[in-house]
Amino acid sequence: MAFRLKTSEPVADGLVRVVGEEIDKAAVDLTQADQEEAVHGLRTRCKKIRSVLRLNRAALGSAYREENRRYRDIARTVSWVRDYQVMVKSFDRLLKDCDGRIDRRRFSPVRRQLEQLRQATLNEALDEKLAGMRLQLTAANADMNAWSFEGKGFSAVEPGLSKTYAQARCAYRRAYRKPKSTRFHEWRKQAKYHRYHCSLIRRVWPDAMKTRVSELYKLTDTLGLEHDLSMLTDWLHHPEAPSLKHGSQQILLGLIETRQKVLRDQAEPIGRRLFAEGTKSFSQRIGAYWKSAQDIGRQEASDSSV
């Protein structure tokens, strides 16, 4: 099923159902023959599960930290596989954007070494590691039965929803107040959690929330490209990165910096629209959507019973 809460089910039941479905999907992802896709699928599922935990963090109490750490560590175990794949794609996109203005051959040592590192991560040992993760997910599924999600209706998710929105809104302001790659990465992380939360509660007003989720996808994808370039920059400064002649490295770093500025400029108006509301106002608006959806559901149920 989709990553959604149903308006007709108790919130606690819906949260447990969604997490269980994501665990099952993660286990299926790990069976893919393409190791890079298996890793990507696993990491995405873990992020979604962690977003559910954040939505009902207060009710989970001490279990939150333990479970959040569990899924964070599962994803981190193989994050380096995805990192090299992302850097290869980021490098190729960068040169394609500059096609006709630079001589690609000057940067071929970078592309060659990145590809070698990417290929080196794909091996039988990784297959064994992915198989071990399936066992971890089985254990995680069993432990989920001990969770205690409390609260009913909107009151069950309002604290987590508001906190994540406030964090994303704050991260947006901080990023442009003093632009740094770490601040844009933090904004992306918080915006992505907010995106998952909006996806979860999308049925409170499908049309309005669909538009918001779509804009959040656009934002996080743009910030994702910006972060990919930051990873490439960090790697180029690493002692093991290939040395380039005749100032080619400075040219490459300059191209990255220019492209990052373009991406940041593209993200700013999207962020301004998405996080224009104060946190209290946003929470009240979503609460009104929630109540309206429940009222409509009860009315429809009553009409169908007549």
N, C-alpha and C positions, 0 to 999 in steps of 0.2 A: 504493500500500500504506500501511498505518498506520505511525505514527511508533514503530516497534518494532525491536529487535534480535531475530534469530531464535536460539534456543538451538542450532540445528543448523549455523550458519554461523560461520566464523572472525570474531572481533570486528572486526579491521581491515576485512574485506570488508563487514561489516554497517554500520560507520560510514560508509564511502565510499558504500555503497548508499543509506543514509538521507539523506545530504547531497545526493546527486544527485537523489533523489526530491523533496526540498524545493525545490531549485533549479528543477526542472521545474514544480512546482506554483506557485512564485512567478511564473514566466513566464506561466503560464495566468491567474493572478490579475490580472496587469497588463493582460490583454486585456478585462477586464470593462468594460461600458459605464458602470457606476456608479463614478465616480472615487474616492469615499470608500471604497467597499468594496475597490477595487483597492489603494489605499494601505494599508488595514488588513490585507489579505491579505499584501502584500509585507512589512510590518513584522513580522507574526507569523512568517512563514517565516524571516526573517533572525534573529530571536531564537532560533528552534529550531536553526538552523545554528550559531549562536554557542554554544549549549548543547552541541552535539556537539563542537565545538572544545575547549570547557572540559573535557569528559569525558576527552579524550586529549591534554591540553595538553602534558604533559611529553614525550610521544613526538614531537609536532610540532616542538618546539624553537623556533627563530627564526621558523619559518613561522607560528606561532600568532599573534603580534602582527600580522603583516601581514594575515593572513586575517581575524582578528577585527576589525581596523580597516576592512577592505574592507566587510564586511557591516554593521557599525555605521554607516559613512558612507552606504551605500546607503539604509538605513532613515531616517537623519536628514535626508536631502535633501528628503523630503516630509513630515516629521513634523508640520509646522505645519498641514497639511491635516487631519490627524486631531485635532490639538489643539482647533481651533475646533469641530469636530463634537462632540467629547467635552464641551466646556464648555457647548454648547447643551443637550445631553442632561442634563448634571449640573444645570444651572440648572432645567430643567423638572422633574426628579425632586425637587429640593429644595422647589420651590413646591408640588408635588403632595403631598409629605409634610406640608406645613403648611397644606393646604387647609382652609378654614373658620376659620383662626386669623389670617390676614393678608389684606390687600387686594392682590391680584396687580397691580392697575393701578398701584400705586405703583412697581413694578419693571419696568414695560413698556419704558422706555428701555434697560435692560440687555439684555432679551431681543431687542429690535429691533436693537441694534448688534451683538450676538453673531451673530445670523442674517445680517446684512449682511456681516460679516467672513467667516463660513462660506461664503456664496455667492460672495464675491469670490475665494476660493481655487480655485474650480472653473471652469476655463477651458481654452481651446485650448492655452495654454502648458504647462499641466499635462499634457495629453495627450502633448505632445512630450517632456516630461521622463520620463514613464512609458515611452515608447517607447525612450528612451535607456537606461533601466534594464534593459530586456530585453537590450540589447546587452552591458551590463555583466555580466548573469547568464550570458550565453553564454560570455564570457571567463572568468568565475569557474569555470564547469563544466569548461572546458578545463584551467585551472590546477590543478584538483583532482587530476589524474593525477600530479602531482609530489609529492603529499603522502606522508608516510611514517608510517603508524600502526604502532606497535610493540607487542609484548607479546601474550600469549595468555590467553584466558579472563578470569577476574575480575581478575587482576593487571593487565590492560591498562586497566581502567576504575576500579579501586579508588582510585588517588590523586585523580583528578578528582572522583569521586563523594563521597569523604570530605571533600575541600576545600570543595566547594560546600555540603555539609551543614553543615560547621563554620561557614562564613560566614553561612549562613541562621540557624543557631542563635545565633550571636553577635549578628547584626543584630536578632533578636527580643528578646534581653535588653537591648540598648542602647536600643531603641525605647521600652521601658517604664521603663527606669531614668531617662531624661530625655526625655519625650515631645516630639518635634519633627517637623514634617512631613517634613523631609529624612531623618530616621532611619526613619520608617515607609515612605517611598519606597524606601530602600535595602533594608529588610527584604523588601518586595514583590519587588524585582528578584532578590534572592538566592533567595527562596522559589520564584520562577517558574523559575529555572534548576534548582533541585532538583526541581521538579515535572516538568520536561522529562526530567531524568535518570531519574526513577522511571518515567516513561512508556516510555523507551527500554528499560529492563531489566525491564519489567513481566512478561515471560514466565517469569522465574525462579520466581515463585509468583503466578500470575494473580489469584487471589482476594484475597490479602493486599495485593498491590501496587495492585490496582484500588481498594481501599478507601483506601489512602494517597493515591493520585492524586486521588481524589474529594475528600478532605479538603483537599488542597493547592489544588484548584480553588476550593473554598469560601473558603479563606483568601485566595488571591491576588485573587479577585473582590471580596472585602470590602475589601482593602487598595487595590484599584484604584479603588473608589468613593471611598475616603478621599483618594486622591491627586488624583482628578478635582476634588474640592472645593478642594484646595490650589491647583491651577491656576487655578480660578475666583477664589480669594482674591487671588492674585498679579495677575491681570488687573484686578480691581476697584481695586487700588492703583495701576494704571498711569495716567499723566497723560492718556492718550487715552480712558480709560474714561469713560462718561457720568456726569455729576454728578447725584446724587439729592437731592431736597429733603426738608426736615423730618426729618432724621435717618434717612432710609430706608436709606442705605448702612450705617450702623451696625447697623440692625436686620437687614439682609441678612447682614452679616458675623457677627452673633451667631447667626443661624440656621445658618450654615455651621459655625461652631465647635461648636455643640451637636450637629449631625449627625455631625461628625467624631468627637466623643467617643463617641457611640453605636457607630459603626463600629469604633473602636479597642477598645471594650469587647467587641464581638462577636468580634473577631479574637483576643483574648488567650487564651481557653481552647482555641481550635483550635491556636494556636501552642504552647501549653504541652504539649498531647498529642503533637503532631508532633515537637517537638524536646526531649522529655524525656530521651531517651537521650544518653549521651556519644557523641562521634564514633567512638571506637574500638569501643564496643559496637554501634553502628549498623552500622559497616563489617563487623564479624564476623558479625552476623546476616544481612546481605545476602549475604556470602560463603558462608554455610551454605546459603542458599536457592539460590544459583548452583550449588554443588556437587551439591545434591540434584536440581536440574533436569537437570543433565548426567547424573547416575547413572540417573535415570528414563529419559532419552532413550536412553542406551546399552542399558538393559535392554529397552526397547520395540523397538529396532532388532534386538537379538539374538533376541527372541521372534518377530519377524516373518520372520526369515531361517530359522527352524526349519521 
